[in-house]
């Protein structure tokens, strides 16, 4: 997420990997592009870790959808 063109942005490292998990409840047919569809998703860690609430979680702090979900809850 910290790569702009072929350079790593400051504050990011070249290591680490996230999963992108599709949210099939957001699957929509594109009315402007026949034969195409769009789906949103979540960035998740590959292995669970202990979160701020002392529970195991897969949430990634940089995932925009997870951040919005935390704010609205």
N, C-alpha and C positions, 0 to 999 in steps of 0.2 A: 504494500500500500504506500510505501515511501519511495517508489521509483517514478521519477519524472523523466521521460524519454529513456535514456540509458544510464542515468545517474541516480544515485541514492540521495534522497533529501536529507538535510541535517536533522539529527535526532533519531534517525532510523539506522538499522544495521542490515547487512546483507544476509543475515541468517534468520531462521524461523520459517514456519509454514502454517497456514490456516486452511481449514476446509471451507468450501463454499457450499452450503446446504440449501437446495431449492425449497421454497415454501410453496407447495402445490396449491394451497388455497388462494394464491395470487395469480394463478395461471389465467391469462386472458388472450383471446384472439385479437390481433391487431386489425382494426377496421380500415386502416390506411395502407396496409400491406397484405394483400390477399395471400393466404398460405403461410403466414408468419404468426408467431405467438410470442408473448413476453411473460416472464416469471421473475419474481423477486426472490431473494434468498437471505441467508444469515451467514456471517463469518463465524466460525467456531474453532476452538482449539482441538487438536487431535486427541489429546488425553485430558480427562477432567482434572481440575485443580481446586483448591480450597479458596472460595471467594471471600468477600468482605463480611458476609453473613455466616461464615464458618461452615458453609455447605459446599458440596462439590458442584462445580459448574463448568460449562463449556463456553460460556460467554466470552467474547473478545471485547475489551474496552473500546477499540477503535471501530466497531461495527456500528454504522449509523442507525440501522433499524433497531438494534439492541439498546442503543443510547436513547432513542425516542421512546421505546417501550418502558425503560427505567424511569424516564421523566414523567410519562403519563400515569404510571402506577404510583 
